[in-house]
């Protein structure tokens, strides 16, 4: 916890530029509004490079089995921009170009 009590400090192995992470982003559920049929693309990027099984494996497996989803498994840990910058950038550019 940081000095405000509203964020967690970066873990020691994080990039030196990391800043405290707001706790509310973990505690508050995401609420989507509007017509889900209007979503043009559904992409899920999975960090597959954990030493042990990632806690997000079940979340990755669900859209992998559903039509309408494109899933990507990158050989990096939590910080994909640091671990696999070229691959992640390619995915993001591809998604942005499909608008």
Protein Blocks (a to p, Z undefined) as FASTA:
>chain_A
ZZkopaccddfkbcfkbccddfklmmpccddedjfklpmbdcddddfkbfbdcfklmmmm
mmmmpghiacddddbdfblmlmmmmlmmmmmmmmmmmZZ
